Amino acid sequence: MAEEDEGMEAFDFDERDLEFALNPGRRHFQTKNQATYGIWADREESDEEDAYARPSFGKKAKKDYSAPINFISGGIKQGSSLEPPDKVKKEEKDDTPIEITFKKERKRRTAGANVFAGMRTSAVKGTVDPNVFGDWTKFGKGDVVKKMMKAMGYKEGEGLGASQQGIVEPVQATVRKGRGAIGAYGKEAAGPKFGESAADAQRRLGDQREPAQVEEPTMPQLKTAWKKASKVKTRYKTLDEVIEEGGSIGFRSSVKTGVKVIDMTGPEQRVYSGYDSFSMKSRPVFNDISDRENFDVPELMHNLNLLVDLTEESIRRNDSQLKSIKDRTTALEYDLKQAKEMLDHEEKATERIKEVYELIEKFSKRKGDEAPSINDCQALFTKLRAEYKEEYHMFNIEALAVPLVLPQILEYFSKWRPLDPDHLIYGVDLMKEWRDILVDGENTSMFTDRLSAYDRLLWEGWLPSLRRASLDWDPRDHMEPMLRIIEMWLPVLPEWMKENILEQVIIPRIDDRVSSWDPLTDSVPIHSWLVPWLAVLGDRLQPVLAPIRQKLAKALRLWNPTDHSAMAILKPWCGVWTPATMSAFLAQNVVPKLEKCLDTMNLNPRENKKYEEWYACMSWMGMISPDTMASIVTKYFFPRWYAALCHWLDSPRVILNEVKLWYREWDQRIPPQIRDFPTIKENLRRGMVALMESSQGLRVSSGPPPPPLAQAVPPPPPPVAMRPSMGVPMNSHMSLKEVLERMAAQHDLTHIPQRDRLKEGRQVYWFGTQSIYLDRNIVYVLDTQTFSWRPVGMEELLQLAGVK
């Protein structure tokens, strides 16, 4: 006993030790837990409970109270007190009815280092704490698995496999708090990793997330513990938590959908009348409790939950109403602020309008000697526009300038003489100042259905003086003063007034003067006083130019090309008339005169040494196209020139050097613009061949030589039967094009295609001086009078080309 008092356990044998030693393999009845889990079953009950694991239909064995009492040493410290022993049950009688005793429902008990010695209910129950499971790998030889893995090439902190793609920790099953999906409650795997202690795992998780509230470890309670269970703490939700949980506010819609919603997400099935009712249900706290609670009345729990739901719904509804009231209050405060600002703005605008009214009223009452001048009016409107800009445009204050300023403008311009060179800039600066005051390009007047004040000042105050001066204006004698006045005032005038002045004042006066102009008797060229108006009038002069061309064409009927006055008259119109108009005018009125001049020119070098006719014709090279000039020279000059050359070479007293000199002089007289034409080169080549043949003693002329001064008349063409208006081939084997080519060769006419010119997709040709094209065996010629295409017969075509 002394050893037991000292806290030591004696090494003596009892009946249990003897029974285990004598019959170690005796049969034991298996409990349900042992039958399910086998060797992994927990053996937590005492031997006494194992004895009653199976039902017994006999009487309970009586206890032998005469047997000596055996105590089992539990290692209790000296001085400690034991719990009071259980009361001894009364001895049952033999006639006690048979009882069927089942094993009581066992509750899992926790055992560990805090279990007192001697209080164990199972001899094989270990003292392992499940919370620190796996700590054995950190002590002693328990790290065999880690060593084996390291021997096979595993490195701590890396994955498994050749590419280190495998996971080390096994997949951990974690019970979630409620009905949420995966990840709804944050990271779930919170256990220790492979080879990691619980303390290291806690430190690792503490670094990854904010430290949560650490629950105090509860002491495992023994089955027979005498201490009272700890009081369950009830946690109440705050208003903020209820509002943050959200959810739609119930009973929002008064319209019932008639759809029943069955909720089977909780521990029991619930039926709701609609989605609104379902949305207002509270989220129950998930408790994984397998045993029935002591206080569990479904009806009462339903009523309590309903009250909680209604309370939370009321809180949310009140919060929504509070937010709505706050928003409405904010909107009303903003509206009130805007109304106050608008009221202040209107009051200020009213004060400004009163100031404007008083200013204008005071100014309009000045009469007599104090009547305002133009400068005073300018100062008034400048002040109104600068200081009262909004009111100036809103109330069209610029219209007041008409009754206040117009009488003074009329009086000012009544002294103006537009055609006087000294009055060239009279009133220009004044109207520019009024334009800057009354005209605003950014903010136009709202009253656009009538003339602006500035336009009325010009129309009624300035324009009458100009109209009176135009009645006495002669466009030929006083062209420059009126042109300078118009150029000076055009930038100051509005667009519509510019058109009115040019169309109604200037052009009618010019048209009248052109009608009375005679190019034969008028000493002043018309271009000297009409062309300068082109920069101002532009295309408005086109109706006036047609009579001018008619009068010039009439004057050129008796004109001789050696008279250079025609070129002086026509050359200034090159930039005024269009190129097509000028080309047609020259082709009709000038080209025939040049052809006749070359056709009648005397080629005898002894009688005509200067060849004025040739130089007079070549002087038109800048106005007449090189193609036309080459055609004129080829047709009317070279036939007579070649005939005169051959006659000279065949004469008996010819001096070859003189002929060569004469040939060289004409070769140099050919202008470079037409020298490269094939027809020009061919005629010069023929003259050179004639010189070579004559030097060899050959006769170069083919017939009786014509007189050098006589006109070389080509032989008449053979009669050809053809219709007057239709181009018909000479025989069935020749086309119309071949007939035209033969006729052009017979009459020495140019028949070549015009460059880049088509008519209805057909090539246009030169036939002498006429432009023709072929369509379905019909020849069409361009009429230079009407500038239109018309069909023509062969005889008429030859006449138009100049064949006599």
Residue pairs with C-beta under 8 A, 6 or more apart in sequence:
3 9
3 10
4 10
4 73
5 78
6 78
7 75
7 76
7 77
7 78
9 73
9 75
10 73
14 70
14 72
15 70
16 47
19 26
28 50
29 50
29 53
29 54
30 53
31 41
31 45
31 50
31 53
31 103
32 103
33 41
33 42
33 106
34 41
34 43
42 108
42 125
43 122
43 124
43 125
44 106
44 108
44 109
44 111
44 121
44 122
44 125
45 53
45 106
45 121
45 122
46 121
46 122
49 103
49 104
49 121
52 101
52 103
53 103
55 100
55 101
55 102
56 100
56 101
57 98
57 100
58 98
59 92
59 94
59 96
59 98
60 92
60 99
62 91
62 92
63 91
72 118
73 118
74 116
74 117
74 118
74 119
75 117
75 118
76 82
76 116
76 117
76 118
83 224
83 226
107 223
109 220
109 222
109 223
110 130
110 220
110 221
111 120
111 125
111 126
111 127
111 220
112 127
112 128
112 129
112 220
113 127
113 129
114 219
114 220
115 127
115 222
119 222
119 224
121 223
131 198
132 198
134 192
134 197
134 198
135 197
135 198
136 142
137 143
137 145
137 146
137 195
138 197
146 195
150 156
154 160
156 195
158 164
159 165
159 166
159 167
159 168
160 166
160 167
160 168
168 193
168 194
169 189
169 191
169 193
169 194
170 194
172 189
172 191
174 188
174 189
174 190
174 191
175 288
176 184
176 185
176 188
176 286
177 185
177 286
178 184
178 185
178 283
178 284
178 285
178 286
179 265
179 266
179 286
182 188
186 209
187 208
187 209
190 201
190 205
191 201
192 198
192 200
192 201
193 201
196 204
218 230
221 227
221 229
239 315
239 319
242 312
242 315
242 316
243 315
243 316
243 319
245 283
245 312
247 279
247 280
247 316
248 276
248 279
248 280
249 280
249 313
249 316
249 317
249 320
250 276
250 277
250 279
250 280
250 313
251 276
251 280
251 313
252 276
253 276
256 273
256 274
257 274
257 275
258 274
259 274
259 275
260 271
260 272
260 273
260 274
261 271
261 272
261 273
261 274
261 275
261 277
261 278
262 269
262 270
262 271
262 272
263 269
263 270
263 271
263 272
263 278
263 281
264 270
266 284
268 298
270 281
272 278
272 281
280 309
280 313
281 309
282 305
282 308
282 309
282 312
284 305
349 390
349 391
352 388
352 390
352 391
353 391
355 388
356 384
356 388
356 391
356 395
356 397
359 380
359 383
359 384
360 380
360 384
360 397
360 400
363 372
363 376
363 380
363 404
364 404
366 372
372 380
372 404
373 408
374 405
374 408
374 409
374 412
374 430
377 401
377 404
377 405
377 408
378 433
378 434
378 437
381 397
381 398
381 401
381 437
381 438
382 437
384 391
384 392
384 397
385 392
385 437
385 440
388 397
391 397
392 398
393 440
393 443
393 445
393 446
394 446
396 445
396 446
396 447
398 438
398 445
398 452
398 453
398 454
399 447
399 453
400 453
401 434
401 438
401 453
401 454
401 457
402 453
402 456
402 457
405 434
405 457
406 456
406 457
406 460
406 461
409 457
409 460
409 461
409 462
410 460
410 461
412 427
412 430
412 461
413 427
413 461
413 462
413 464
413 465
414 465
416 423
416 426
416 427
416 465
417 423
417 426
417 469
418 465
418 466
418 469
418 481
418 482
418 485
419 469
419 472
419 473
419 478
419 481
419 482
419 485
420 481
421 481
424 481
424 484
424 485
424 488
425 488
427 462
428 488
428 489
428 492
431 457
431 458
431 462
431 492
432 492
434 454
434 457
435 454
435 492
438 452
438 453
438 454
438 457
439 452
439 454
445 452
451 459
454 494
455 494
455 497
458 492
458 493
458 494
458 497
459 497
463 497
463 501
466 485
466 501
466 505
467 505
470 482
470 505
470 506
470 509
473 482
473 509
474 513
475 482
475 509
475 510
475 513
475 529
475 530
476 513
476 517
476 524
476 529
479 529
479 532
479 533
480 532
482 506
483 532
483 533
483 536
486 501
486 502
486 506
486 536
487 536
490 498
490 536
493 501
502 536
502 537
502 540
503 540
506 533
506 536
506 537
507 537
507 540
507 541
507 544
510 530
510 533
510 541
510 544
511 543
511 544
514 526
514 530
514 544
514 547
514 548
515 547
517 526
517 548
517 551
518 551
519 526
519 551
519 552
519 554
519 555
519 569
520 555
525 568
525 569
525 572
526 548
527 569
527 572
527 573
527 576
530 541
530 544
530 548
531 572
531 573
531 576
533 541
534 541
534 576
541 576
545 576
545 577
549 577
549 581
549 585
552 569
552 570
552 585
552 589
553 585
553 588
553 589
556 566
556 589
556 590
556 593
559 566
559 593
560 593
560 597
561 593
561 594
561 597
561 613
561 616
561 617
561 620
562 597
562 612
562 613
562 616
564 616
564 619
566 590
567 619
567 620
567 623
570 585
570 586
570 590
570 623
571 623
573 582
574 582
574 623
577 585
580 787
582 623
583 625
584 784
584 787
586 620
586 623
586 624
587 628
587 769
587 784
588 784
588 785
590 620
590 623
590 624
591 624
591 628
591 632
591 769
592 802
594 617
594 620
594 624
594 632
595 632
595 635
595 636
595 769
595 802
597 613
597 616
597 617
598 613
598 614
598 617
598 632
598 633
598 636
598 637
599 636
599 637
599 640
599 711
600 613
600 711
601 608
601 611
601 613
601 614
601 637
602 608
602 709
603 640
603 641
603 644
603 708
603 709
604 644
604 708
604 709
605 662
607 709
611 669
614 637
614 669
617 629
617 632
618 629
618 669
618 671
620 629
621 629
621 671
621 673
621 674
626 673
626 674
626 677
627 677
627 754
627 766
628 769
629 671
629 673
629 674
630 674
630 677
630 679
630 680
630 750
631 679
631 750
631 766
631 768
631 769
632 769
633 670
633 674
633 680
634 677
634 679
634 680
634 683
634 748
634 750
635 748
635 749
635 750
635 768
635 802
638 679
638 683
639 712
639 714
639 748
640 711
640 712
641 666
641 683
641 687
642 683
642 686
642 687
642 690
643 701
643 705
643 706
643 712
644 708
645 659
645 662
645 663
645 687
645 690
645 691
646 690
646 700
646 701
646 705
647 701
647 705
647 706
647 708
648 654
648 659
648 662
648 708
649 656
649 659
649 690
649 691
649 694
649 700
649 701
650 694
650 699
650 700
650 701
650 705
654 694
656 691
656 694
656 695
659 691
659 694
660 691
663 687
663 688
663 691
667 684
670 680
670 684
674 680
675 681
679 750
690 700
693 700
694 700
706 712
714 746
714 747
714 748
717 743
717 746
717 747
720 730
720 743
720 794
722 728
722 730
722 793
722 794
722 795
723 793
724 793
724 794
724 795
724 796
725 778
725 791
725 792
725 793
726 777
726 778
726 791
726 793
727 736
727 739
727 740
727 774
727 777
727 778
727 779
727 793
727 794
728 736
728 739
728 777
729 735
729 736
729 738
729 739
729 777
730 739
730 742
734 742
736 774
736 777
736 779
737 774
739 794
740 751
740 765
740 767
740 772
740 774
740 779
741 751
743 749
743 794
743 798
744 750
744 751
744 767
744 768
745 751
747 768
747 798
747 801
747 803
749 767
749 768
749 801
749 803
750 766
750 767
750 768
751 765
751 766
751 767
752 765
752 766
753 763
753 764
753 765
753 766
754 763
754 764
754 765
754 766
754 771
757 763
757 764
757 771
758 764
759 773
759 780
759 789
760 775
762 773
762 774
762 775
763 773
764 771
764 772
764 773
765 771
765 772
765 773
767 781
767 797
767 801
768 800
768 801
768 802
768 803
769 800
769 801
769 802
770 781
770 782
770 797
770 800
770 801
771 781
771 782
772 779
772 780
772 781
772 782
772 792
772 797
773 780
773 789
774 780
778 791
779 791
779 792
779 793
779 794
779 797
780 789
780 790
780 791
780 792
781 789
781 790
781 791
781 792
781 797
781 800
782 788
782 789
783 789
783 790
792 800
